[in-house]
């Protein structure tokens, strides 16, 4: 599986050395896709509005427990094909900003994490 490579800081497309849009391959592609799933607002994916995290309904402007938010990240990561397990680790939570890492394991047993 391949996916478009995104800059980990800006989450924007990256160009390769030839000036073409860069592509990420396994196993990083799987972890990046899981992180993208965690950044997706529920209803944002027009062909399947059930995908994504219920940011508007349950998180933003609310005050949910951190355990609820972490579980939403795990649930979103598990929607990515070939992800058999996922975990979310919080690195900081201050001034209403949550940072952390989603770690996913594929069917081959490889585990990789991406910061979100």
Helices and strands as residue ranges (DSSP letters): E 2-4, E 23-25, H 28-39, I 55-59, H 66-77, E 83-94, E 97-106, E 111-115
